Amino acid sequence: MSASFPQIVARPRPLITVWPTGQLDSHAQLAEGGYVPETAQDSGRMPPAVAAHAIATYTHPGDTVLDPDCGAGTVLTEALRSGRHAIGLTGQPRWWPVARANVTAAKYHGAVPDGMVLESPPASATAQLPELSGRIGLVLTALRSTGSLHQSGRTRGGEAASHDPATRLCRTLTTCRPLLCPGGHAIVTVQPRRRRGHLLDLTGPVLEAGEEAGLIPTDRCIALLAELRGNRLITHTSPTQRRSAARHRRTTGHPTALTVHHDVVVFRAPTETAQVTARSVPIPLGGSASRHLIQRHLPEELRLDHEHQVAVHRSAA
């Protein structure tokens, strides 16, 4: 007579964790990181502390980090400061010089790895970086709303602006998927948004977009924007947020809670072959708009170094 034992089924581990990334408010983070002032105008940017935490958690020094929709370049800057190579794409000419200035500032302040910014739509990553197929350790980007991503209605190269951020994200992740090394990660941060006073479900479409792109969901996290002090959260609200909350209360007669976090969705590329070591990528130089920002905001030593690099680059070409 044999005993019957119940089948043990492995239960998935909880896919949620909290990142203490709100100890400094947004302006203090930008000041501490040496960002140019124009960075604050990018309302869809990833907070530097959130980018730094994601990079430290999911990569190793020497890995390559790609932000296919980098905006003002906070992800690139934090990657360089953390000893990772950084590549960014932006479909808006407005943000290219800002991101370039931030990358140059990071190099001036001691960052050793290579970094570059391409003025190209997010969905063109594979076409722009064919030599990096299977070599990117982390794709890290923020889900941007239509207004912040396509303020002019069209991207460079004539790509029409989609009204659905999740559709754009799916196209971007599908394009970036071949660039990820086996077992590499893709992380999307989501800023909570309201419509008529109700929070929208944006993480659900992000999960669907990643799975459709062939990525495996592994974690769902919360990145705090409020300071964690003991067992209390101390909020850092902007005047705009306070005015919006007051307007909502006057209109509806009900108070509204301010959001103090970004949602973070983490995916992993399937492990098919051995890990491939990330390679260095040369930093692109030049650009009148980038030079203008550098001349306005960065020290004289950095301006002279940047001009020397541009001259060497042009002579070599």
Order of alpha helices (4+ residues) and beta strands (2+ residues): beta-alpha-alpha-beta-alpha-beta-alpha-beta-alpha-beta-alpha-alpha-beta-beta-beta-alpha-beta-beta-beta-alpha-beta-alpha-alpha
